[in-house]
Amino acid sequence: MKSMKLKRMARMWSILGVLSLLFAGPLLAENPIIQTKFTADPAPMVWNDTVFLYTSHDEDEATGSGKFIMKNWMLYTSTDMVNWQDRGTVASLADFTWGPSDNNGAWAPQVIQRNGKFYFYAPLHGKGIGVLVSDSPYGPFKDPIGKALVSADPWVDIDPTVYIDSDGQAYLYFGNPDAYYVKLNPDMISYSGGVTMIPRLTSSTNENDNYQEGPWFYKHGDYYYLAFASKCCAEGIGYAMASKPTGPWTHKGSIMDRNSLSNGNHPGIIDFNGKSYVFGFNYARTKALDPNTPRERRSICLAEMNYNPDGTIKTVPFWGSGMPSSVGVAQVGTLDPYVQIEGETMAWSEGVKTETCSEGGMNLGDIENGEYIKIKGADFGTGATSFSARVASNTSGGKIELRLDSKTGTLIGTCAVAGTGGWQTWTTISCDVTGASEVHDLYLVFTGGSGYLFNLNWWRFVGEGGTSSPTSSSSSVPQTAYSSAATIPGTVQTENYDNGGENVAYYDSESGNSGNVYREDDVDIDTADAGASYVLGWLVAGEWTEYTVEVTSAGIQPFQARVASGGDAGSFHLELDGKAITSTVTLPNTGSWTTYQTVEGETESLSAGT
């Protein structure tokens, strides 16, 4: 049987789905939560049972105190609060034509959803506060107005925070060293009335708790809250409360006391799965790497936050120092290792970096001997039997050691990685696994010679006891052709992928069929041509569908594909029996999701047969 796979390599149409979460025991993570990049100014957003963490980004080459180098904004996502997936750059200063001429100053952002669109507010230092808009929380984000939204005093108008009240009125707070607000119009890209400054938020007992910058505006229970970075420098996290969204505000003290170990701080606060969380940052990672040189390279941290019966907030300990700098939060549920997990998903790491992947999304890179990633709380059920990974190497490769509960813990398997001829020339490897059952922290320990060893795109386990093992998929149906094998040359209808279920006949990043037509599984299918036919939609990087085919005429096969996209160009490639048979096919922005164009390509020489 020949098995042809259609693999999405870059986002064509973003998908939003729902993941079911289970509450679990105290599987605690560590701070800071991101180790592959320097991140600051956390802006968490809860959407469809997933935490979207938008961040500013301190470049590695940042030097002395106050010398920030910030050019873009990043996105990380998690469904369990401990394992975070790097989604890459979500926006940059280049998205604003009116931005700083020195390509520096991408400061603290915040994103909010309204009426099916996502609004990204950010200060461009010295230029004012801008807004970008997208149909998806993953982007791409576009500037709808081509100018600053707020620029009364562009050196003061920083750190926007936005909240939509129950009556539909949206408010944008911002400012340093005072706090201001505007009332946004329903379009979220303009405002009515003027800029209002609120009375300075000062503490009656400790001036170190006074307002400085970095506000975070939200509502919890019956009260409105304005959390903020307190008096510089060092900065703690203070807060004020009000019974109305515009005040009057009453300073209530400190969520986190200032500490000389960190010049700055910046709160981001959410409720998720029945708990409240506060994000901030410290300088622990840069000090561990270069203890004698002050650098503006920050790292985001996370803690659980609790309220008193009167609505005031209990103090949270400082983020600490060292690597790790402090204990983090408990895991929400467990991680399923029997589905495809991106290599850039982790709770902790040492040494590795992330980069843009030619197959879509991000991959793990700069891997050297002895480095590792930790995945928190993987539930192996009654046992795993094998492990697969997508890897690439421009050297002689190395090995992936699979260990439980520590980087020197029980060895359950070792996968050899050979050179593939390029850092983005990908192949899939597999190895046997023994001794992996129940819930454990999983360590992928990388070993080999000197220099960079290989890159890692994704991994997954196979086993009899997994919650959604590829050998016992959610449909429990063996892989077969949907009706009959598709012939090549001939037409392959993309919605007629094989039977077999998740990780067998397809991989979809979110549960549920977003179009709710044609088939009852997790692949997203929509109607086309006024309902006369079906198409795959809501496609994101890394997803794939598989088809049983019969090649009736051997040789190179020219092909065409009908595609539509209302966003930035995506791409795909074809595989046959696990081997790529086409180069990357780049897709155009056709102007809308229903405006179709034809793209063309050709396969490698194929042998005849099914």
C-alpha positions as CSV (number, residue, x, y, z in Angstrom):
1,M,0.0,0.0,0.0
2,K,1.3,3.4,-0.9
3,S,0.5,6.1,1.6
4,M,0.7,9.7,0.5
5,K,0.8,12.5,3.2
6,L,-0.2,16.1,2.7
7,K,1.9,18.1,5.2
8,R,1.2,21.7,6.1
9,M,4.5,23.5,6.6
10,A,3.3,27.0,7.3
11,R,0.0,28.6,8.4
12,M,-2.6,28.8,5.7
13,W,-5.7,29.3,7.8
14,S,-5.6,29.5,11.6
15,I,-7.7,27.2,13.7
16,L,-9.3,27.7,17.1
17,G,-10.4,24.6,19.0
18,V,-11.1,23.3,22.5
19,L,-8.9,21.0,24.6
20,S,-10.2,19.1,27.6
21,L,-8.1,19.6,30.7
22,L,-7.9,17.4,33.8
23,F,-6.9,18.6,37.2
24,A,-3.9,16.8,38.6
25,G,-1.6,16.7,41.6
26,P,1.2,19.0,42.5
27,L,3.5,18.6,39.5
28,L,5.4,21.8,39.9
29,A,7.4,23.7,37.3
30,E,10.2,26.1,37.7
31,N,10.9,29.8,37.0
32,P,11.7,31.4,34.7
33,I,9.3,29.6,32.4
34,I,11.1,30.4,29.1
35,Q,14.8,29.5,28.8
36,T,15.4,29.5,25.0
37,K,15.0,33.3,24.6
38,F,15.0,36.4,26.8
39,T,11.4,37.5,27.2
40,A,9.7,40.3,29.3
41,D,6.4,42.2,29.7
42,P,4.1,39.2,29.9
43,A,0.6,39.6,28.4
44,P,-1.4,36.4,29.0
45,M,-4.8,35.8,27.3
46,V,-7.1,32.9,27.8
47,W,-8.8,31.7,24.7
48,N,-10.4,28.3,24.0
49,D,-8.9,26.6,27.1
50,T,-5.4,27.7,26.0
51,V,-3.2,30.4,27.6
52,F,-1.7,32.6,24.9
53,L,1.3,34.4,26.4
54,Y,2.4,37.4,24.3
55,T,5.8,38.8,25.3
56,S,8.3,41.4,24.4
57,H,11.7,40.1,23.4
58,D,15.1,41.2,24.6
59,E,17.8,40.4,22.0
60,D,20.8,38.4,23.1
61,E,23.2,41.2,22.2
62,A,21.7,43.7,24.6
63,T,24.5,45.2,26.7
64,G,24.5,47.6,29.7
65,S,21.8,48.7,32.1
66,G,19.0,50.5,30.3
67,K,20.3,49.6,26.9
68,F,17.3,47.6,25.6
69,I,17.3,46.0,22.2
70,M,13.7,45.1,21.4
71,K,12.6,44.6,17.8
72,N,9.6,42.1,17.9
73,W,7.1,40.3,20.0
74,M,6.8,36.6,20.7
75,L,4.0,34.2,21.4
76,Y,4.0,31.1,23.7
77,T,1.0,28.8,24.4
78,S,0.1,26.3,27.0
79,T,-2.8,24.2,28.1
80,D,-1.3,23.1,31.4
81,M,0.6,26.2,32.7
82,V,3.9,24.3,32.8
83,N,4.7,23.1,29.2
84,W,5.0,26.1,26.9
85,Q,5.2,25.9,23.1
86,D,7.2,28.5,21.3
87,R,5.1,29.9,18.4
88,G,7.8,32.3,17.2
89,T,7.6,36.0,16.3
90,V,3.9,37.1,16.3
91,A,4.6,40.8,15.3
92,S,7.5,43.1,14.8
93,L,8.2,46.8,14.5
94,A,8.2,46.3,10.7
95,D,4.4,45.8,10.9
96,F,4.2,49.6,11.7
97,T,5.3,51.8,8.9
98,W,5.4,54.8,11.2
99,G,7.6,53.0,13.8
100,P,11.1,53.9,15.2
101,S,13.7,54.6,12.5
102,D,16.3,52.7,14.5
103,N,14.2,49.5,14.6
104,N,14.2,49.4,18.4
105,G,11.6,50.0,21.0
106,A,9.1,47.1,20.8
107,W,7.8,47.4,24.3
108,A,5.0,45.9,26.5
109,P,2.0,44.6,24.4
110,Q,-1.4,43.2,25.2
111,V,-3.9,41.3,23.0
112,I,-7.7,41.0,23.4
113,Q,-10.4,39.3,21.4
114,R,-13.6,41.0,20.2
115,N,-16.2,39.9,17.6
116,G,-14.0,37.2,16.1
117,K,-10.9,39.5,15.8
118,F,-7.8,39.9,17.9
119,Y,-6.4,43.3,18.7
120,F,-2.7,43.7,19.5
121,Y,-1.8,46.9,21.3
122,A,1.8,47.9,21.7
123,P,4.0,50.9,22.4
124,L,6.6,51.9,19.9
125,H,8.9,53.8,22.3
126,G,9.0,57.5,21.4
127,K,6.2,57.1,18.8
128,G,3.1,56.3,20.8
129,I,0.7,53.3,21.1
130,G,-0.2,51.4,18.0
131,V,-2.8,48.7,17.2
132,L,-2.7,45.6,15.0
133,V,-5.6,43.3,14.0
134,S,-5.8,39.6,13.1
135,D,-8.5,37.0,12.5
136,S,-6.4,34.6,14.6
137,P,-4.5,34.8,18.0
138,Y,-1.5,33.4,16.1
139,G,-1.5,36.2,13.6
140,P,-0.6,37.5,11.1
141,F,-1.4,40.9,12.6
142,K,-1.9,44.0,10.3
143,D,-1.9,47.7,11.1
144,P,-5.5,48.9,10.2
145,I,-4.9,52.7,10.7
146,G,-1.3,53.3,9.7
147,K,-0.6,55.7,12.6
148,A,-0.5,55.8,16.4
149,L,-3.7,55.1,18.2
150,V,-2.5,57.2,21.2
151,S,0.3,59.7,20.9
152,A,-0.5,62.7,23.1
153,D,2.9,62.4,24.7
154,P,4.7,59.5,22.9
155,W,7.4,59.2,25.6
156,V,4.8,58.8,28.3
157,D,2.2,56.7,26.3
158,I,3.6,53.2,27.0
159,D,2.5,49.9,28.4
160,P,-1.1,49.6,27.1
161,T,-3.6,47.3,28.9
162,V,-7.1,46.8,27.6
163,Y,-10.3,45.4,29.1
164,I,-13.9,45.1,27.8
165,D,-16.5,45.6,30.5
166,S,-19.8,43.7,30.7
167,D,-21.7,46.6,29.1
168,G,-19.4,46.4,26.0
169,Q,-17.4,49.5,26.8
170,A,-13.7,48.9,26.2
171,Y,-11.0,50.8,28.1
172,L,-7.3,51.3,27.4
173,Y,-5.1,52.2,30.3
174,F,-1.4,53.1,29.9
175,G,1.3,55.4,31.1
176,N,4.6,56.2,32.9
177,P,4.9,57.8,35.5
178,D,1.2,58.4,35.7
179,A,-1.7,56.3,34.6
180,Y,-4.1,57.4,31.9
181,Y,-7.1,55.9,30.1
182,V,-9.2,56.3,27.0
183,K,-12.6,54.8,26.1
184,L,-12.2,52.7,23.0
185,N,-14.9,52.7,20.3
186,P,-16.6,49.3,19.4
187,D,-14.2,49.1,16.4
188,M,-11.3,48.8,19.0
189,I,-9.0,50.9,16.7
190,S,-10.3,54.4,17.7
191,Y,-11.5,56.1,20.8
192,S,-14.0,58.8,21.8
193,G,-13.3,61.7,24.2
194,G,-9.9,62.7,25.4
195,V,-7.1,61.1,27.3
196,T,-7.9,61.1,31.0
197,M,-5.2,61.0,33.7
198,I,-6.2,59.4,37.0
199,P,-4.8,60.7,40.3
200,R,-1.4,59.3,41.0
201,L,-1.6,55.9,42.8
202,T,0.5,56.3,45.9
203,S,0.8,54.2,49.0
204,S,0.1,55.8,52.4
205,T,2.6,53.4,54.1
206,N,5.4,52.6,51.6
207,E,6.4,54.9,48.8
208,N,8.1,51.9,47.1
209,D,4.6,50.6,46.3
210,N,3.7,53.8,44.3
211,Y,2.6,53.5,40.7
212,Q,5.4,53.7,38.1
213,E,4.5,52.0,34.8
214,G,3.3,48.7,33.3
215,P,-0.4,48.7,34.3
216,W,-2.6,45.6,34.0
217,F,-6.4,46.4,34.0
218,Y,-8.9,43.6,34.7
219,K,-12.0,42.6,36.8
220,H,-12.2,39.9,39.3
221,G,-15.5,39.3,41.2
222,D,-17.1,42.6,42.0
223,Y,-14.0,44.7,41.8
224,Y,-11.8,46.3,39.1
225,Y,-8.1,46.0,39.5
226,L,-5.2,48.0,38.2
227,A,-2.0,46.1,38.9
228,F,1.3,47.9,38.0
229,A,5.1,47.9,38.2
230,S,5.8,49.9,41.4
231,K,8.4,52.6,42.0
232,C,11.6,52.2,40.0
233,C,14.1,50.9,40.6
234,A,13.9,48.0,41.6
235,E,10.3,47.5,40.8
236,G,7.8,45.3,42.6
237,I,4.1,44.8,41.7
238,G,1.5,47.1,43.4
239,Y,-2.2,47.3,42.8
240,A,-5.3,49.4,43.3
241,M,-9.0,48.6,43.4
242,A,-12.2,50.3,42.3
243,S,-15.9,49.6,42.1
244,K,-16.1,51.3,38.7
245,P,-13.8,50.9,35.6
246,T,-12.7,54.5,35.8
247,G,-12.3,54.7,39.5
248,P,-11.9,56.3,41.9
249,W,-9.0,54.0,42.6
250,T,-7.7,53.1,46.1
251,H,-4.1,51.9,46.4
252,K,-4.1,48.6,48.2
253,G,-0.5,47.7,48.6
254,S,1.8,45.2,47.1
255,I,1.3,41.9,45.2
256,M,5.1,41.4,45.1
257,D,7.6,43.5,47.1
258,R,10.5,45.0,45.2
259,N,13.8,43.3,45.3
260,S,17.3,44.6,44.3
261,L,17.9,41.4,42.2
262,S,15.6,42.8,39.5
263,N,15.5,46.4,38.2
264,G,12.1,45.9,36.6
265,N,8.8,44.0,36.8
266,H,5.6,43.9,34.8
267,P,2.4,42.2,35.8
268,G,0.1,40.1,33.7
269,I,-2.8,38.5,35.5
270,I,-5.4,35.8,34.4
271,D,-7.9,33.3,35.8
272,F,-7.5,29.9,34.3
273,N,-9.1,26.6,35.2
274,G,-10.3,27.9,38.6
275,K,-7.1,29.5,39.7
276,S,-5.6,33.0,39.5
277,Y,-2.1,33.6,38.2
278,V,0.4,36.5,38.0
279,F,3.2,36.7,35.5
280,G,6.2,39.0,35.8
281,F,10.0,38.8,35.1
282,N,13.4,38.7,36.6
283,Y,17.0,38.8,35.4
284,A,18.0,35.4,36.7
285,R,19.0,33.8,33.4
286,T,21.2,36.6,32.2
287,K,22.9,36.8,35.6
288,A,23.5,33.1,35.5
289,L,25.1,33.3,32.0
290,D,27.0,36.5,32.6
291,P,27.1,37.3,36.4
292,N,29.6,40.2,36.1
293,T,27.9,42.2,33.3
294,P,24.6,44.0,33.7
295,R,22.4,43.4,30.6
296,E,18.8,44.2,29.8
297,R,17.9,40.6,29.2
298,R,14.9,39.5,31.2
299,S,13.0,36.3,31.7
300,I,9.3,35.8,32.4
301,C,8.2,34.1,35.6
302,L,4.8,32.8,36.9
303,A,3.1,32.2,40.2
304,E,-0.3,31.3,41.6
305,M,-2.1,34.3,43.1
306,N,-4.8,34.3,45.8
307,Y,-7.4,36.8,47.0
308,N,-8.6,37.5,50.5
309,P,-12.4,37.4,51.2
310,D,-12.6,41.3,50.9
311,G,-11.0,41.2,47.4
312,T,-7.5,42.2,48.4
313,I,-4.6,40.2,47.1
314,K,-2.2,38.1,49.1
315,T,1.4,38.9,48.7
316,V,3.4,36.7,46.3
317,P,7.1,36.0,47.0
318,F,9.7,37.6,44.7
319,W,10.8,35.6,41.7
320,G,14.1,34.6,43.2
321,S,17.6,34.2,41.6
322,G,19.6,31.4,40.0
323,M,18.5,28.9,37.5
324,P,15.9,27.8,38.3
325,S,15.2,30.9,40.4
326,S,12.0,29.7,42.2
327,V,9.4,27.0,42.2
328,G,6.6,27.7,39.7
329,V,3.0,26.5,39.5
330,A,1.3,23.2,39.6
331,Q,0.5,21.5,36.3
332,V,-3.1,21.5,35.1
333,G,-3.7,17.9,34.0
334,T,-1.0,15.9,32.3
335,L,0.6,15.9,28.9
336,D,-0.3,13.2,26.4
337,P,3.0,11.8,24.9
338,Y,1.1,9.7,22.3
339,V,0.2,12.7,20.1
340,Q,2.6,14.7,18.1
341,I,4.4,17.1,20.4
342,E,6.4,20.0,18.9
343,G,10.1,20.0,19.8
344,E,9.9,23.6,21.0
345,T,7.4,22.5,23.7
346,M,9.0,22.3,27.1
347,A,8.8,23.1,30.8
348,W,12.6,23.5,31.2
349,S,15.7,23.3,29.0
350,E,19.4,23.8,29.1
351,G,21.5,25.3,26.2
352,V,19.1,24.8,23.3
353,K,17.5,27.5,21.1
354,T,14.5,27.6,18.8
355,E,14.3,28.8,15.2
356,T,11.9,28.9,12.3
357,C,11.3,25.5,10.7
358,S,11.1,24.8,7.0
359,E,8.2,22.4,7.7
360,G,6.2,25.1,9.4
361,G,6.2,26.6,12.9
362,M,9.4,26.4,14.9
363,N,12.0,23.7,15.7
364,L,14.6,23.1,18.4
365,G,18.1,24.0,17.3
366,D,21.7,24.8,18.4
367,I,21.7,21.4,20.2
368,E,25.0,20.4,21.7
369,N,26.3,17.5,23.7
370,G,24.7,17.2,27.2
371,E,21.9,19.7,26.6
372,Y,18.3,18.7,27.2
373,I,14.7,19.6,27.4
374,K,12.2,18.6,30.1
375,I,8.5,17.9,29.5
376,K,6.5,18.1,32.6
377,G,4.0,15.4,33.7
378,A,3.8,13.0,30.6
379,D,1.2,10.3,31.2
380,F,2.4,7.1,29.6
381,G,-0.6,5.1,30.8
382,T,0.1,1.4,30.9
383,G,3.2,1.7,28.8
384,A,5.0,3.0,25.7
385,T,6.6,0.7,23.2
386,S,8.4,3.1,20.7
387,F,9.4,6.7,20.1
388,S,9.6,8.6,16.9
389,A,11.1,12.0,16.1
390,R,11.5,14.4,13.2
391,V,15.1,15.4,12.9
392,A,17.7,17.1,10.6
393,S,21.4,17.4,10.8
394,N,24.2,18.9,8.7
395,T,26.8,17.0,10.7
396,S,27.1,13.4,11.8
397,G,24.2,13.7,14.2
398,G,24.1,12.3,17.7
399,K,21.6,10.5,20.0
400,I,18.4,11.3,21.9
401,E,18.4,9.7,25.2
402,L,14.9,9.3,26.7
403,R,15.0,9.5,30.5
404,L,12.4,9.7,33.3
405,D,12.3,12.3,36.1
406,S,15.8,13.7,35.7
407,K,18.5,14.2,33.1
408,T,20.3,11.2,34.6
409,G,17.2,9.3,35.4
410,T,15.9,5.9,34.2
411,L,16.9,5.4,30.5
412,I,13.8,4.1,28.6
413,G,15.2,4.3,25.1
414,T,17.9,5.8,22.9
415,C,17.4,7.0,19.3
416,A,20.3,7.4,17.0
417,V,20.3,10.5,14.7
418,A,22.3,10.3,11.5
419,G,23.3,13.3,9.3
420,T,20.6,14.2,6.8
421,G,22.7,16.6,4.7
422,G,21.2,19.9,6.0
423,W,19.8,21.6,9.1
424,Q,16.4,21.7,7.5
425,T,16.6,18.4,5.6
426,W,14.1,16.4,7.7
427,T,13.7,12.7,8.3
428,T,11.7,10.6,10.8
429,I,13.6,8.3,13.1
430,S,12.2,5.7,15.6
431,C,13.5,3.5,18.4
432,D,12.1,1.0,20.9
433,V,11.1,2.1,24.4
434,T,10.8,0.0,27.6
435,G,9.9,0.9,31.2
436,A,7.7,4.0,30.5
437,S,4.4,3.9,32.2
438,E,2.2,6.1,34.4
439,V,3.1,9.8,34.9
440,H,6.7,11.1,34.8
441,D,8.7,14.1,33.8
442,L,10.3,13.2,30.5
443,Y,13.8,14.3,29.6
444,L,15.1,14.4,26.1
445,V,18.9,14.4,26.6
446,F,21.0,15.1,23.6
447,T,24.5,13.4,23.2
448,G,27.2,13.3,20.6
449,G,30.4,14.9,19.6
450,S,31.5,18.5,19.6
451,G,29.5,21.4,18.0
452,Y,25.9,21.4,16.9
453,L,24.5,17.9,16.7
454,F,21.0,18.1,15.0
455,N,17.7,19.9,15.0
456,L,14.4,18.5,16.4
457,N,11.0,19.3,14.9
458,W,8.6,17.0,16.7
459,W,8.3,13.8,18.6
460,R,5.7,11.3,19.9
461,F,5.4,7.9,21.6
462,V,3.5,4.8,20.5
463,G,2.0,2.4,23.0
464,E,-0.9,0.2,24.1
465,G,-1.9,2.3,27.1
466,G,-1.9,5.9,25.9
467,T,-4.8,8.2,26.2
468,S,-4.7,8.7,22.4
469,S,-2.0,6.4,21.1
470,P,-1.5,6.2,17.4
471,T,-2.0,2.4,17.6
472,S,-5.3,2.9,19.3
473,S,-6.6,6.2,17.9
474,S,-9.7,8.0,19.1
475,S,-11.7,6.3,16.4
476,S,-10.3,2.8,17.0
477,V,-10.4,2.1,13.3
478,P,-7.6,0.5,11.3
479,Q,-6.1,2.7,8.6
480,T,-7.9,2.1,5.3
481,A,-8.7,4.1,2.2
482,Y,-11.8,6.4,2.7
483,S,-13.7,4.7,-0.1
484,S,-11.0,3.3,-2.5
485,A,-7.4,4.1,-3.3
486,A,-7.1,7.4,-5.2
487,T,-5.3,7.0,-8.5
488,I,-2.2,8.9,-9.6
489,P,-2.5,10.5,-12.2
490,G,-5.9,11.6,-11.1
491,T,-7.8,13.8,-8.7
492,V,-7.3,13.5,-5.0
493,Q,-10.1,15.2,-3.0
494,T,-8.4,16.4,0.2
495,E,-11.5,15.8,2.4
496,N,-11.3,12.1,1.5
497,Y,-8.3,11.3,3.7
498,D,-7.9,7.7,5.0
499,N,-10.0,6.2,7.8
500,G,-7.9,5.5,11.0
501,G,-8.2,8.5,13.3
502,E,-5.8,10.9,14.9
503,N,-2.0,10.3,14.4
504,V,-2.8,7.5,11.9
505,A,-4.8,9.1,9.1
506,Y,-4.4,12.7,10.1
507,Y,-2.9,15.0,12.7
508,D,-5.0,18.1,13.7
509,S,-3.7,20.5,16.3
510,E,-7.1,21.1,17.9
511,S,-10.1,18.9,18.7
512,G,-13.4,19.1,16.8
513,N,-14.3,19.7,13.1
514,S,-14.6,23.5,12.9
515,G,-16.8,23.4,9.8
516,N,-19.0,20.7,11.3
517,V,-19.7,19.1,7.9
518,Y,-19.0,15.9,6.0
519,R,-16.9,13.9,8.5
520,E,-17.2,13.5,12.3
521,D,-13.6,13.7,13.5
522,D,-11.1,16.4,14.3
523,V,-10.1,17.5,10.7
524,D,-11.7,20.8,9.9
525,I,-13.8,20.7,6.7
526,D,-15.8,23.5,5.1
527,T,-18.1,23.8,2.1
528,A,-17.2,25.4,-1.2
529,D,-19.0,26.3,-4.4
530,A,-22.2,27.2,-2.6
531,G,-22.2,23.9,-0.7
532,A,-21.6,21.7,-3.8
533,S,-18.2,20.4,-2.6
534,Y,-15.9,20.3,0.4
535,V,-12.5,21.6,1.3
536,L,-10.0,21.3,4.1
537,G,-9.9,24.6,6.1
538,W,-8.6,26.2,9.3
539,L,-5.2,24.8,8.5
540,V,-2.1,25.4,10.7
541,A,1.5,24.5,10.5
542,G,2.4,20.9,11.3
543,E,-1.0,19.4,10.5
544,W,-1.3,16.6,7.9
545,T,-3.7,14.2,6.2
546,E,-2.8,10.8,4.7
547,Y,-4.3,9.1,1.6
548,T,-4.1,5.6,0.2
549,V,-3.1,6.0,-3.5
550,E,-2.4,3.8,-6.5
551,V,0.3,5.0,-8.9
552,T,-0.9,3.7,-12.3
553,S,1.8,5.3,-14.4
554,A,5.4,5.3,-13.1
555,G,7.6,8.4,-13.4
556,I,7.6,12.1,-12.5
557,Q,4.1,13.3,-11.7
558,P,3.1,17.0,-12.4
559,F,0.4,18.1,-10.1
560,Q,-1.9,21.1,-9.4
561,A,-3.6,22.2,-6.2
562,R,-6.5,24.6,-5.7
563,V,-5.9,26.8,-2.7
564,A,-7.4,29.9,-1.1
565,S,-6.0,32.2,1.7
566,G,-7.0,35.5,3.2
567,G,-3.7,35.7,5.1
568,D,0.0,35.5,4.5
569,A,1.4,32.8,2.3
570,G,1.6,29.3,3.7
571,S,3.2,26.2,2.2
572,F,2.9,22.4,2.0
573,H,4.8,19.4,0.7
574,L,3.8,15.8,-0.3
575,E,5.3,12.6,1.2
576,L,5.0,9.0,0.0
577,D,5.5,6.2,2.5
578,G,7.3,8.7,4.8
579,K,9.6,10.2,2.2
580,A,9.2,13.7,0.8
581,I,8.5,13.6,-2.9
582,T,8.1,17.3,-3.6
583,S,9.9,20.4,-2.7
584,T,8.1,23.0,-0.6
585,V,5.1,24.5,-2.4
586,T,4.6,28.2,-1.4
587,L,1.0,29.3,-1.4
588,P,-0.2,32.9,-2.4
589,N,-2.5,35.2,-0.5
590,T,-5.5,34.9,-2.8
591,G,-7.3,37.8,-1.3
592,S,-9.9,35.9,0.7
593,W,-10.7,32.4,2.0
594,T,-13.1,31.7,-0.9
595,T,-11.0,33.1,-3.8
596,Y,-9.2,30.1,-5.2
597,Q,-6.0,29.9,-7.3
598,T,-4.1,27.0,-8.8
599,V,-0.5,26.3,-7.8
600,E,1.7,23.8,-9.6
601,G,4.6,21.5,-9.0
602,E,5.9,18.0,-9.7
603,T,6.9,15.0,-7.7
604,E,10.1,12.9,-7.8
605,S,9.9,9.8,-10.0
606,L,7.4,7.4,-8.5
607,S,7.2,3.7,-9.0
608,A,3.8,2.1,-10.0
609,G,1.7,0.3,-7.5
610,T,-0.6,0.8,-4.5
